[in-house]
Amino acid sequence: MALEPLVKHLFTADPSAHVFEGKLFVYPSHDRKTDIKDNDNGDQYDMNDYHVFSMESVGGPVTDHGLALKAETIPWVSKQLWAPDAAFKKGKYYLYFPARDKDGVFRIGVAESDVPQGPFKPEPEAIAGSYSIDPASFVDDDGQAYLYFGGIWGGQLQCWTTGKFDGSAYANMEASGNVPALLPRAAKLSEDMRSFTSNIKELAINGADGQLLQAEDHDRRFFEAAWMHKYNGKYYFSYSTGDTHFLVYATGDSPLGPFTYRGKILNPVEGWTTHHSIVEFKGKWYLFYHDTSLSGENHLRCVKVREILLIPKADRKKIHEYLF
Ligand code: FUB
């Protein structure tokens, strides 16, 4: 499969892929050119709208459905529409997105449409109690929907250790040394998909020894880009390790964990960030991800897709990029 960008007429990143109405839909960030210098806060990722894409087959033509949602129409947002995701429930489509509110705090919003491509109508307020970035929705076989989220450093998760926003914790980015790493978050979604119906839970990611991954373990600890999929009855929680640039995964027997770290999905790509989704379409599994090969600049990324090969355990050492 050619590893060409999915589209070249826009810069796209953070692809969330879903099968809706028999087609493959991709909900990415829409990167844009700015003069903002790269920094560890991610200020250079200054996006202000979303486009939705679809295709009938992987490798076939990709339709850009145009503007799906823009920042100016979302009353609570000040800037930075980061990585979105979408969900379907009871005849409606929902777009989840992180953005900074008027106080500069990242929150998660939701917008609704009758069709998967949008346009989406935003709720006037962010989801009550939501914080940080990178929402990923997952509807389990029993119909219960979950929202996964969180990101450290520029994603502000380090500011929420007490359950209240503490701006003074921002500059620390994360703990160091031999203490448990910050954990991704998840909550159950209401039947109307617009609010949390459970407390926000911390998702435990343990090593093979059953102990939480440590903050100093930058090759394995959670950084951002949560994704959940189910395969053969197991829950696969995958994410980016941020400053070590891996996509990795952990598995569990429940959508809220605990999860056990299993290994790498993708080695570092060109560019600082890495962010993905995993989806089954027409009997094959695909990894959607991004790199910066179209521009050579960290904040101008392009979405790509490759098939995930289901490799027998014995052969896994030979090809360590594709792991399940
Ligand atoms: O696209 C902006 C941010 O960069 C995303 O929210 C992160 O996951 C990283 O890809």
py3Dmol code that shows the C-alpha trace and the ligand (Angstrom):
import py3Dmol

protein = """\
ATOM      1  CA  MET A   1       0.000   0.000   0.000  1.00  0.00           C
ATOM      2  CA  ALA A   2       1.443   3.384  -1.009  1.00  0.00           C
ATOM      3  CA  LEU A   3       2.139   5.530   2.050  1.00  0.00           C
ATOM      4  CA  GLU A   4       1.000   8.710   0.376  1.00  0.00           C
ATOM      5  CA  PRO A   5      -0.943  11.374   2.296  1.00  0.00           C
ATOM      6  CA  LEU A   6      -4.664  10.702   2.282  1.00  0.00           C
ATOM      7  CA  VAL A   7      -5.186  14.227   0.911  1.00  0.00           C
ATOM      8  CA  LYS A   8      -2.749  16.889  -0.203  1.00  0.00           C
ATOM      9  CA  HIS A   9      -4.964  19.953  -0.642  1.00  0.00           C
ATOM     10  CA  LEU A  10      -5.201  20.531   3.145  1.00  0.00           C
ATOM     11  CA  PHE A  11      -2.879  19.773   6.037  1.00  0.00           C
ATOM     12  CA  THR A  12      -4.505  17.151   8.250  1.00  0.00           C
ATOM     13  CA  ALA A  13      -3.549  15.360  11.490  1.00  0.00           C
ATOM     14  CA  ASP A  14      -4.852  13.289  14.425  1.00  0.00           C
ATOM     15  CA  PRO A  15      -7.150  11.116  12.260  1.00  0.00           C
ATOM     16  CA  SER A  16     -10.099   9.420  13.941  1.00  0.00           C
ATOM     17  CA  ALA A  17     -11.562   6.852  11.572  1.00  0.00           C
ATOM     18  CA  HIS A  18     -15.008   5.239  11.818  1.00  0.00           C
ATOM     19  CA  VAL A  19     -17.235   3.172   9.571  1.00  0.00           C
ATOM     20  CA  PHE A  20     -20.589   4.900   9.152  1.00  0.00           C
ATOM     21  CA  GLU A  21     -23.227   4.058   6.548  1.00  0.00           C
ATOM     22  CA  GLY A  22     -20.884   1.505   4.935  1.00  0.00           C
ATOM     23  CA  LYS A  23     -18.182   4.107   4.239  1.00  0.00           C
ATOM     24  CA  LEU A  24     -14.969   4.971   6.021  1.00  0.00           C
ATOM     25  CA  PHE A  25     -15.122   8.449   7.542  1.00  0.00           C
ATOM     26  CA  VAL A  26     -12.061  10.271   8.860  1.00  0.00           C
ATOM     27  CA  TYR A  27     -12.296  13.105  11.390  1.00  0.00           C
ATOM     28  CA  PRO A  28      -8.889  14.804  11.543  1.00  0.00           C
ATOM     29  CA  SER A  29      -7.483  18.056  12.856  1.00  0.00           C
ATOM     30  CA  HIS A  30      -7.113  20.662  10.112  1.00  0.00           C
ATOM     31  CA  ASP A  31      -3.614  22.151  10.441  1.00  0.00           C
ATOM     32  CA  ARG A  32      -2.990  25.649   9.149  1.00  0.00           C
ATOM     33  CA  LYS A  33      -0.012  27.894   8.550  1.00  0.00           C
ATOM     34  CA  THR A  34       0.829  30.333  11.321  1.00  0.00           C
ATOM     35  CA  ASP A  35       3.896  32.336  12.342  1.00  0.00           C
ATOM     36  CA  ILE A  36       3.828  30.849  15.850  1.00  0.00           C
ATOM     37  CA  LYS A  37       7.181  29.329  16.788  1.00  0.00           C
ATOM     38  CA  ASP A  38       7.294  25.672  17.928  1.00  0.00           C
ATOM     39  CA  ASN A  39       7.247  25.275  21.708  1.00  0.00           C
ATOM     40  CA  ASP A  40       6.495  22.535  24.253  1.00  0.00           C
ATOM     41  CA  ASN A  41       3.017  23.974  24.895  1.00  0.00           C
ATOM     42  CA  GLY A  42       2.022  23.221  21.310  1.00  0.00           C
ATOM     43  CA  ASP A  43       1.054  26.846  20.621  1.00  0.00           C
ATOM     44  CA  GLN A  44       2.001  26.258  16.974  1.00  0.00           C
ATOM     45  CA  TYR A  45      -1.031  23.973  16.611  1.00  0.00           C
ATOM     46  CA  ASP A  46      -3.438  26.849  16.175  1.00  0.00           C
ATOM     47  CA  MET A  47      -6.260  25.245  14.231  1.00  0.00           C
ATOM     48  CA  ASN A  48      -9.676  26.846  13.863  1.00  0.00           C
ATOM     49  CA  ASP A  49     -11.945  24.461  11.966  1.00  0.00           C
ATOM     50  CA  TYR A  50     -12.613  20.872  10.960  1.00  0.00           C
ATOM     51  CA  HIS A  51     -13.234  19.116   7.656  1.00  0.00           C
ATOM     52  CA  VAL A  52     -14.584  15.561   7.416  1.00  0.00           C
ATOM     53  CA  PHE A  53     -13.396  13.079   4.776  1.00  0.00           C
ATOM     54  CA  SER A  54     -14.850   9.820   3.520  1.00  0.00           C
ATOM     55  CA  MET A  55     -13.969   7.002   1.165  1.00  0.00           C
ATOM     56  CA  GLU A  56     -15.667   3.901  -0.215  1.00  0.00           C
ATOM     57  CA  SER A  57     -12.431   1.923  -0.154  1.00  0.00           C
ATOM     58  CA  VAL A  58      -8.969   2.389   1.309  1.00  0.00           C
ATOM     59  CA  GLY A  59      -6.746   3.549  -1.526  1.00  0.00           C
ATOM     60  CA  GLY A  60      -9.759   4.826  -3.503  1.00  0.00           C
ATOM     61  CA  PRO A  61     -10.872   8.452  -4.002  1.00  0.00           C
ATOM     62  CA  VAL A  62     -11.285  10.539  -0.836  1.00  0.00           C
ATOM     63  CA  THR A  63     -14.132  13.048  -0.569  1.00  0.00           C
ATOM     64  CA  ASP A  64     -13.586  16.262   1.382  1.00  0.00           C
ATOM     65  CA  HIS A  65     -17.049  17.137   2.696  1.00  0.00           C
ATOM     66  CA  GLY A  66     -16.017  20.724   3.394  1.00  0.00           C
ATOM     67  CA  LEU A  67     -16.324  22.758   6.534  1.00  0.00           C
ATOM     68  CA  ALA A  68     -17.871  20.660   9.338  1.00  0.00           C
ATOM     69  CA  LEU A  69     -17.396  23.040  12.287  1.00  0.00           C
ATOM     70  CA  LYS A  70     -15.505  26.275  12.886  1.00  0.00           C
ATOM     71  CA  ALA A  71     -14.271  27.950  16.063  1.00  0.00           C
ATOM     72  CA  GLU A  72     -16.173  31.210  15.552  1.00  0.00           C
ATOM     73  CA  THR A  73     -19.498  29.390  15.898  1.00  0.00           C
ATOM     74  CA  ILE A  74     -18.651  27.751  19.250  1.00  0.00           C
ATOM     75  CA  PRO A  75     -19.509  30.234  22.023  1.00  0.00           C
ATOM     76  CA  TRP A  76     -17.158  28.851  24.724  1.00  0.00           C
ATOM     77  CA  VAL A  77     -14.028  28.485  22.543  1.00  0.00           C
ATOM     78  CA  SER A  78     -11.132  30.936  22.387  1.00  0.00           C
ATOM     79  CA  LYS A  79      -8.658  29.001  20.204  1.00  0.00           C
ATOM     80  CA  GLN A  80      -6.922  25.749  19.242  1.00  0.00           C
ATOM     81  CA  LEU A  81      -9.349  23.187  17.884  1.00  0.00           C
ATOM     82  CA  TRP A  82      -7.208  20.095  18.471  1.00  0.00           C
ATOM     83  CA  ALA A  83      -7.713  16.394  17.815  1.00  0.00           C
ATOM     84  CA  PRO A  84     -11.422  15.456  17.375  1.00  0.00           C
ATOM     85  CA  ASP A  85     -13.378  12.230  17.277  1.00  0.00           C
ATOM     86  CA  ALA A  86     -16.886  11.231  16.230  1.00  0.00           C
ATOM     87  CA  ALA A  87     -19.567   8.819  17.411  1.00  0.00           C
ATOM     88  CA  PHE A  88     -22.964   7.559  16.289  1.00  0.00           C
ATOM     89  CA  LYS A  89     -25.866   6.796  18.568  1.00  0.00           C
ATOM     90  CA  LYS A  90     -29.610   6.515  18.049  1.00  0.00           C
ATOM     91  CA  GLY A  91     -29.654   8.123  14.610  1.00  0.00           C
ATOM     92  CA  LYS A  92     -27.397  11.106  15.433  1.00  0.00           C
ATOM     93  CA  TYR A  93     -23.724  11.778  14.852  1.00  0.00           C
ATOM     94  CA  TYR A  94     -21.576  13.515  17.447  1.00  0.00           C
ATOM     95  CA  LEU A  95     -18.282  15.331  17.012  1.00  0.00           C
ATOM     96  CA  TYR A  96     -16.119  15.635  20.132  1.00  0.00           C
ATOM     97  CA  PHE A  97     -13.341  18.211  20.120  1.00  0.00           C
ATOM     98  CA  PRO A  98     -10.915  19.858  22.543  1.00  0.00           C
ATOM     99  CA  ALA A  99     -10.264  23.588  22.563  1.00  0.00           C
ATOM    100  CA  ARG A 100      -9.176  26.290  24.947  1.00  0.00           C
ATOM    101  CA  ASP A 101     -12.007  28.106  26.659  1.00  0.00           C
ATOM    102  CA  LYS A 102     -12.017  31.873  27.231  1.00  0.00           C
ATOM    103  CA  ASP A 103      -9.703  31.380  30.264  1.00  0.00           C
ATOM    104  CA  GLY A 104      -7.170  29.398  28.229  1.00  0.00           C
ATOM    105  CA  VAL A 105      -8.163  26.083  29.844  1.00  0.00           C
ATOM    106  CA  PHE A 106      -8.569  23.086  27.536  1.00  0.00           C
ATOM    107  CA  ARG A 107     -12.110  21.624  27.658  1.00  0.00           C
ATOM    108  CA  ILE A 108     -13.998  19.174  25.482  1.00  0.00           C
ATOM    109  CA  GLY A 109     -16.988  20.161  23.428  1.00  0.00           C
ATOM    110  CA  VAL A 110     -19.616  18.241  21.505  1.00  0.00           C
ATOM    111  CA  ALA A 111     -21.503  19.078  18.323  1.00  0.00           C
ATOM    112  CA  GLU A 112     -24.323  17.175  16.637  1.00  0.00           C
ATOM    113  CA  SER A 113     -25.457  16.328  13.120  1.00  0.00           C
ATOM    114  CA  ASP A 114     -27.998  14.092  11.357  1.00  0.00           C
ATOM    115  CA  VAL A 115     -25.318  12.941   8.907  1.00  0.00           C
ATOM    116  CA  PRO A 116     -21.758  11.679   9.459  1.00  0.00           C
ATOM    117  CA  GLN A 117     -20.119  14.389   7.365  1.00  0.00           C
ATOM    118  CA  GLY A 118     -21.759  17.276   9.212  1.00  0.00           C
ATOM    119  CA  PRO A 119     -21.923  20.225   9.371  1.00  0.00           C
ATOM    120  CA  PHE A 120     -22.149  19.850  13.157  1.00  0.00           C
ATOM    121  CA  LYS A 121     -24.085  22.138  15.488  1.00  0.00           C
ATOM    122  CA  PRO A 122     -22.091  22.811  18.659  1.00  0.00           C
ATOM    123  CA  GLU A 123     -23.500  22.828  22.176  1.00  0.00           C
ATOM    124  CA  PRO A 124     -23.127  26.325  23.644  1.00  0.00           C
ATOM    125  CA  GLU A 125     -21.028  25.083  26.595  1.00  0.00           C
ATOM    126  CA  ALA A 126     -18.204  22.561  26.901  1.00  0.00           C
ATOM    127  CA  ILE A 127     -19.170  19.173  28.387  1.00  0.00           C
ATOM    128  CA  ALA A 128     -19.642  19.811  32.108  1.00  0.00           C
ATOM    129  CA  GLY A 129     -16.622  18.625  34.077  1.00  0.00           C
ATOM    130  CA  SER A 130     -14.507  17.994  30.963  1.00  0.00           C
ATOM    131  CA  TYR A 131     -10.858  18.977  30.727  1.00  0.00           C
ATOM    132  CA  SER A 132      -7.626  18.433  28.805  1.00  0.00           C
ATOM    133  CA  ILE A 133      -7.444  17.213  25.197  1.00  0.00           C
ATOM    134  CA  ASP A 134      -7.763  14.433  22.637  1.00  0.00           C
ATOM    135  CA  PRO A 135     -11.257  12.997  23.172  1.00  0.00           C
ATOM    136  CA  ALA A 136     -11.832   9.524  21.757  1.00  0.00           C
ATOM    137  CA  SER A 137     -15.281   7.984  21.879  1.00  0.00           C
ATOM    138  CA  PHE A 138     -16.076   4.298  22.049  1.00  0.00           C
ATOM    139  CA  VAL A 139     -19.515   2.687  21.977  1.00  0.00           C
ATOM    140  CA  ASP A 140     -19.369  -0.808  23.450  1.00  0.00           C
ATOM    141  CA  ASP A 141     -21.437  -3.764  22.215  1.00  0.00           C
ATOM    142  CA  ASP A 142     -23.981  -3.182  25.026  1.00  0.00           C
ATOM    143  CA  GLY A 143     -24.602   0.368  23.739  1.00  0.00           C
ATOM    144  CA  GLN A 144     -22.771   2.142  26.583  1.00  0.00           C
ATOM    145  CA  ALA A 145     -20.654   5.007  25.217  1.00  0.00           C
ATOM    146  CA  TYR A 146     -17.391   6.172  26.779  1.00  0.00           C
ATOM    147  CA  LEU A 147     -15.203   9.205  26.237  1.00  0.00           C
ATOM    148  CA  TYR A 148     -11.442   8.802  26.709  1.00  0.00           C
ATOM    149  CA  PHE A 149      -9.257  11.881  26.958  1.00  0.00           C
ATOM    150  CA  GLY A 150      -6.171  13.554  28.350  1.00  0.00           C
ATOM    151  CA  GLY A 151      -2.773  14.827  27.351  1.00  0.00           C
ATOM    152  CA  ILE A 152       0.182  16.034  29.403  1.00  0.00           C
ATOM    153  CA  TRP A 153       2.462  19.057  28.770  1.00  0.00           C
ATOM    154  CA  GLY A 154       0.482  21.388  26.437  1.00  0.00           C
ATOM    155  CA  GLY A 155      -2.610  19.242  27.022  1.00  0.00           C
ATOM    156  CA  GLN A 156      -2.708  20.452  30.665  1.00  0.00           C
ATOM    157  CA  LEU A 157      -3.436  17.068  32.325  1.00  0.00           C
ATOM    158  CA  GLN A 158      -0.774  17.867  34.951  1.00  0.00           C
ATOM    159  CA  CYS A 159      -3.006  20.746  36.107  1.00  0.00           C
ATOM    160  CA  TRP A 160      -5.840  18.397  37.147  1.00  0.00           C
ATOM    161  CA  THR A 161      -4.266  16.128  39.780  1.00  0.00           C
ATOM    162  CA  THR A 162      -6.623  17.440  42.480  1.00  0.00           C
ATOM    163  CA  GLY A 163      -9.722  17.434  40.264  1.00  0.00           C
ATOM    164  CA  LYS A 164      -9.588  21.244  40.032  1.00  0.00           C
ATOM    165  CA  PHE A 165      -7.552  23.272  37.538  1.00  0.00           C
ATOM    166  CA  ASP A 166      -4.239  24.347  39.048  1.00  0.00           C
ATOM    167  CA  GLY A 167      -2.475  26.665  36.598  1.00  0.00           C
ATOM    168  CA  SER A 168       0.653  26.707  38.758  1.00  0.00           C
ATOM    169  CA  ALA A 169       1.258  23.032  37.835  1.00  0.00           C
ATOM    170  CA  TYR A 170       1.387  23.802  34.118  1.00  0.00           C
ATOM    171  CA  ALA A 171       5.100  24.552  33.771  1.00  0.00           C
ATOM    172  CA  ASN A 172       6.089  21.288  35.515  1.00  0.00           C
ATOM    173  CA  MET A 173       4.742  19.350  32.493  1.00  0.00           C
ATOM    174  CA  GLU A 174       4.847  16.011  34.387  1.00  0.00           C
ATOM    175  CA  ALA A 175       6.354  14.307  37.395  1.00  0.00           C
ATOM    176  CA  SER A 176       9.807  12.835  37.083  1.00  0.00           C
ATOM    177  CA  GLY A 177      11.520   9.798  38.536  1.00  0.00           C
ATOM    178  CA  ASN A 178      10.236   6.720  40.246  1.00  0.00           C
ATOM    179  CA  VAL A 179       6.586   7.702  40.816  1.00  0.00           C
ATOM    180  CA  PRO A 180       3.491   6.617  38.887  1.00  0.00           C
ATOM    181  CA  ALA A 181       2.962   8.454  35.606  1.00  0.00           C
ATOM    182  CA  LEU A 182      -0.093  10.639  35.089  1.00  0.00           C
ATOM    183  CA  LEU A 183      -2.980   8.535  33.842  1.00  0.00           C
ATOM    184  CA  PRO A 184      -5.388   9.003  30.933  1.00  0.00           C
ATOM    185  CA  ARG A 185      -9.021   9.659  31.812  1.00  0.00           C
ATOM    186  CA  ALA A 186     -12.395   8.243  30.758  1.00  0.00           C
ATOM    187  CA  ALA A 187     -16.037   8.719  31.652  1.00  0.00           C
ATOM    188  CA  LYS A 188     -19.330   7.128  30.656  1.00  0.00           C
ATOM    189  CA  LEU A 189     -21.439   9.225  28.296  1.00  0.00           C
ATOM    190  CA  SER A 190     -25.148   9.849  28.762  1.00  0.00           C
ATOM    191  CA  GLU A 191     -27.747   8.394  26.367  1.00  0.00           C
ATOM    192  CA  ASP A 192     -27.881  11.751  24.562  1.00  0.00           C
ATOM    193  CA  MET A 193     -24.061  11.719  24.302  1.00  0.00           C
ATOM    194  CA  ARG A 194     -23.758  15.273  25.623  1.00  0.00           C
ATOM    195  CA  SER A 195     -22.695  14.753  29.223  1.00  0.00           C
ATOM    196  CA  PHE A 196     -20.776  12.476  31.575  1.00  0.00           C
ATOM    197  CA  THR A 197     -22.870  10.085  33.671  1.00  0.00           C
ATOM    198  CA  SER A 198     -20.011   8.727  35.743  1.00  0.00           C
ATOM    199  CA  ASN A 199     -17.158  10.258  37.629  1.00  0.00           C
ATOM    200  CA  ILE A 200     -14.085  10.812  35.526  1.00  0.00           C
ATOM    201  CA  LYS A 201     -11.904   7.733  36.044  1.00  0.00           C
ATOM    202  CA  GLU A 202      -8.142   7.406  35.847  1.00  0.00           C
ATOM    203  CA  LEU A 203      -7.202   4.495  33.584  1.00  0.00           C
ATOM    204  CA  ALA A 204      -4.511   2.325  35.138  1.00  0.00           C
ATOM    205  CA  ILE A 205      -1.771   1.199  32.734  1.00  0.00           C
ATOM    206  CA  ASN A 206       0.385  -1.450  34.378  1.00  0.00           C
ATOM    207  CA  GLY A 207       3.584  -3.142  33.335  1.00  0.00           C
ATOM    208  CA  ALA A 208       3.889  -6.942  33.227  1.00  0.00           C
ATOM    209  CA  ASP A 209       4.675  -6.791  36.976  1.00  0.00           C
ATOM    210  CA  GLY A 210       1.186  -5.412  37.698  1.00  0.00           C
ATOM    211  CA  GLN A 211       2.595  -2.066  38.857  1.00  0.00           C
ATOM    212  CA  LEU A 212       1.619   1.279  37.313  1.00  0.00           C
ATOM    213  CA  LEU A 213       4.011   2.558  34.652  1.00  0.00           C
ATOM    214  CA  GLN A 214       6.424   5.084  36.136  1.00  0.00           C
ATOM    215  CA  ALA A 215       6.730   8.757  35.231  1.00  0.00           C
ATOM    216  CA  GLU A 216      10.363   8.260  34.197  1.00  0.00           C
ATOM    217  CA  ASP A 217       9.373   5.535  31.707  1.00  0.00           C
ATOM    218  CA  HIS A 218       8.980   7.867  28.736  1.00  0.00           C
ATOM    219  CA  ASP A 219       9.053   5.004  26.215  1.00  0.00           C
ATOM    220  CA  ARG A 220       5.822   3.569  27.658  1.00  0.00           C
ATOM    221  CA  ARG A 221       3.929   6.083  29.789  1.00  0.00           C
ATOM    222  CA  PHE A 222       0.759   7.802  28.524  1.00  0.00           C
ATOM    223  CA  PHE A 223       1.275  11.221  26.932  1.00  0.00           C
ATOM    224  CA  GLU A 224      -1.766  11.915  24.665  1.00  0.00           C
ATOM    225  CA  ALA A 225      -3.791  10.578  21.700  1.00  0.00           C
ATOM    226  CA  ALA A 226      -6.037   8.028  23.437  1.00  0.00           C
ATOM    227  CA  TRP A 227      -7.851   5.497  21.253  1.00  0.00           C
ATOM    228  CA  MET A 228      -9.992   2.510  22.157  1.00  0.00           C
ATOM    229  CA  HIS A 229     -10.976  -0.434  20.006  1.00  0.00           C
ATOM    230  CA  LYS A 230     -12.220  -3.924  20.760  1.00  0.00           C
ATOM    231  CA  TYR A 231     -10.799  -7.044  19.162  1.00  0.00           C
ATOM    232  CA  ASN A 232     -11.752 -10.629  19.976  1.00  0.00           C
ATOM    233  CA  GLY A 233     -13.506  -9.497  23.172  1.00  0.00           C
ATOM    234  CA  LYS A 234     -10.446  -7.601  24.519  1.00  0.00           C
ATOM    235  CA  TYR A 235     -10.219  -3.845  24.973  1.00  0.00           C
ATOM    236  CA  TYR A 236      -7.224  -2.253  23.263  1.00  0.00           C
ATOM    237  CA  PHE A 237      -6.233   1.142  24.648  1.00  0.00           C
ATOM    238  CA  SER A 238      -3.607   2.806  22.471  1.00  0.00           C
ATOM    239  CA  TYR A 239      -1.851   6.153  22.819  1.00  0.00           C
ATOM    240  CA  SER A 240       1.184   8.276  22.030  1.00  0.00           C
ATOM    241  CA  THR A 241       4.246   8.450  24.275  1.00  0.00           C
ATOM    242  CA  GLY A 242       4.784  12.074  23.212  1.00  0.00           C
ATOM    243  CA  ASP A 243       8.408  13.061  23.639  1.00  0.00           C
ATOM    244  CA  THR A 244       9.626   9.551  22.717  1.00  0.00           C
ATOM    245  CA  HIS A 245       7.254   9.554  19.717  1.00  0.00           C
ATOM    246  CA  PHE A 246       5.904   5.995  19.856  1.00  0.00           C
ATOM    247  CA  LEU A 247       2.381   4.749  19.347  1.00  0.00           C
ATOM    248  CA  VAL A 248       1.868   1.973  21.883  1.00  0.00           C
ATOM    249  CA  TYR A 249      -0.967  -0.145  23.230  1.00  0.00           C
ATOM    250  CA  ALA A 250      -2.225  -1.821  26.364  1.00  0.00           C
ATOM    251  CA  THR A 251      -5.029  -4.356  26.750  1.00  0.00           C
ATOM    252  CA  GLY A 252      -7.693  -5.027  29.351  1.00  0.00           C
ATOM    253  CA  ASP A 253     -10.891  -6.954  30.032  1.00  0.00           C
ATOM    254  CA  SER A 254     -13.030  -3.890  30.674  1.00  0.00           C
ATOM    255  CA  PRO A 255     -13.388  -0.558  28.826  1.00  0.00           C
ATOM    256  CA  LEU A 256     -12.217   1.247  31.970  1.00  0.00           C
ATOM    257  CA  GLY A 257      -9.241  -0.985  32.584  1.00  0.00           C
ATOM    258  CA  PRO A 258      -7.012  -1.806  34.287  1.00  0.00           C
ATOM    259  CA  PHE A 259      -4.813  -2.206  31.216  1.00  0.00           C
ATOM    260  CA  THR A 260      -1.540  -4.026  30.795  1.00  0.00           C
ATOM    261  CA  TYR A 261       1.096  -2.491  28.572  1.00  0.00           C
ATOM    262  CA  ARG A 262       1.736  -4.745  25.554  1.00  0.00           C
ATOM    263  CA  GLY A 263       4.055  -3.009  23.102  1.00  0.00           C
ATOM    264  CA  LYS A 264       4.634  -0.623  20.245  1.00  0.00           C
ATOM    265  CA  ILE A 265       2.346  -0.107  17.282  1.00  0.00           C
ATOM    266  CA  LEU A 266       4.371   2.426  15.331  1.00  0.00           C
ATOM    267  CA  ASN A 267       7.917   3.725  15.579  1.00  0.00           C
ATOM    268  CA  PRO A 268       8.524   7.499  15.490  1.00  0.00           C
ATOM    269  CA  VAL A 269       7.344   9.201  12.328  1.00  0.00           C
ATOM    270  CA  GLU A 270       8.706  12.340  10.716  1.00  0.00           C
ATOM    271  CA  GLY A 271       7.609  15.270  12.927  1.00  0.00           C
ATOM    272  CA  TRP A 272       7.219  15.683  16.704  1.00  0.00           C
ATOM    273  CA  THR A 273       3.657  14.484  17.241  1.00  0.00           C
ATOM    274  CA  THR A 274       2.206  11.088  16.500  1.00  0.00           C
ATOM    275  CA  HIS A 275      -1.522  10.349  16.764  1.00  0.00           C
ATOM    276  CA  HIS A 276      -3.674   7.646  15.305  1.00  0.00           C
ATOM    277  CA  SER A 277      -6.841   5.581  15.171  1.00  0.00           C
ATOM    278  CA  ILE A 278      -7.469   1.907  14.523  1.00  0.00           C
ATOM    279  CA  VAL A 279     -10.515   0.700  12.614  1.00  0.00           C
ATOM    280  CA  GLU A 280     -11.879  -2.414  10.924  1.00  0.00           C
ATOM    281  CA  PHE A 281     -13.288  -1.850   7.452  1.00  0.00           C
ATOM    282  CA  LYS A 282     -14.500  -4.531   5.046  1.00  0.00           C
ATOM    283  CA  GLY A 283     -12.713  -7.308   6.935  1.00  0.00           C
ATOM    284  CA  LYS A 284      -9.323  -5.595   7.234  1.00  0.00           C
ATOM    285  CA  TRP A 285      -7.812  -3.565  10.060  1.00  0.00           C
ATOM    286  CA  TYR A 286      -6.228  -0.175   9.398  1.00  0.00           C
ATOM    287  CA  LEU A 287      -3.990   2.232  11.274  1.00  0.00           C
ATOM    288  CA  PHE A 288      -4.638   5.884  10.473  1.00  0.00           C
ATOM    289  CA  TYR A 289      -1.804   8.179  11.594  1.00  0.00           C
ATOM    290  CA  HIS A 290       0.029  11.298  10.503  1.00  0.00           C
ATOM    291  CA  ASP A 291       3.508  12.564   9.760  1.00  0.00           C
ATOM    292  CA  THR A 292       4.988  15.772   8.354  1.00  0.00           C
ATOM    293  CA  SER A 293       6.252  14.461   5.019  1.00  0.00           C
ATOM    294  CA  LEU A 294       4.038  16.834   3.026  1.00  0.00           C
ATOM    295  CA  SER A 295       5.516  19.997   4.574  1.00  0.00           C
ATOM    296  CA  GLY A 296       8.609  19.204   6.652  1.00  0.00           C
ATOM    297  CA  GLU A 297       7.082  21.359   9.422  1.00  0.00           C
ATOM    298  CA  ASN A 298       5.865  20.074  12.789  1.00  0.00           C
ATOM    299  CA  HIS A 299       2.548  21.904  12.688  1.00  0.00           C
ATOM    300  CA  LEU A 300       1.634  21.096   9.070  1.00  0.00           C
ATOM    301  CA  ARG A 301       0.927  17.397   9.085  1.00  0.00           C
ATOM    302  CA  CYS A 302      -0.656  14.893   6.705  1.00  0.00           C
ATOM    303  CA  VAL A 303      -2.820  11.874   7.444  1.00  0.00           C
ATOM    304  CA  LYS A 304      -1.770   8.475   6.149  1.00  0.00           C
ATOM    305  CA  VAL A 305      -3.182   4.967   6.412  1.00  0.00           C
ATOM    306  CA  ARG A 306      -1.660   1.528   6.400  1.00  0.00           C
ATOM    307  CA  GLU A 307      -3.144  -1.900   6.831  1.00  0.00           C
ATOM    308  CA  ILE A 308      -2.449  -3.656  10.122  1.00  0.00           C
ATOM    309  CA  LEU A 309      -1.181  -7.127   9.429  1.00  0.00           C
ATOM    310  CA  LEU A 310      -2.299  -9.729  11.910  1.00  0.00           C
ATOM    311  CA  ILE A 311       1.029 -11.412  12.491  1.00  0.00           C
ATOM    312  CA  PRO A 312       1.436 -14.756  14.230  1.00  0.00           C
ATOM    313  CA  LYS A 313       3.146 -14.335  17.617  1.00  0.00           C
ATOM    314  CA  ALA A 314       6.228 -16.256  16.496  1.00  0.00           C
ATOM    315  CA  ASP A 315       6.918 -13.768  13.689  1.00  0.00           C
ATOM    316  CA  ARG A 316       6.353 -10.578  15.662  1.00  0.00           C
ATOM    317  CA  LYS A 317      10.001  -9.905  16.391  1.00  0.00           C
ATOM    318  CA  LYS A 318      10.690  -9.626  12.674  1.00  0.00           C
ATOM    319  CA  ILE A 319       8.186  -6.836  12.108  1.00  0.00           C
ATOM    320  CA  HIS A 320       7.751  -4.808  15.283  1.00  0.00           C
ATOM    321  CA  GLU A 321       5.648  -2.036  13.800  1.00  0.00           C
ATOM    322  CA  TYR A 322       2.406  -3.991  13.601  1.00  0.00           C
ATOM    323  CA  LEU A 323       1.660  -5.781  16.777  1.00  0.00           C
ATOM    324  CA  PHE A 324      -1.677  -7.447  17.006  1.00  0.00           C
TER     325      PHE A 324
END
"""
ligand_1 = """\
10
FUB
O -3.053 18.430 16.878
C -2.783 19.050 18.102
C -2.234 18.072 19.083
O -1.048 17.486 18.572
C -3.130 16.888 19.346
O -4.200 17.173 20.179
C -2.133 15.947 19.901
O -2.578 14.630 19.995
C -0.987 16.113 18.940
O -1.141 15.342 17.786
"""
view = py3Dmol.view(width=600, height=400)
view.addModel(protein, "pdb")
view.setStyle({"model": 0}, {"cartoon": {"style": "trace"}})
view.addModel(ligand_1, "xyz")
view.setStyle({"model": 1}, {"stick": {}})
view.zoomTo()
view.show()
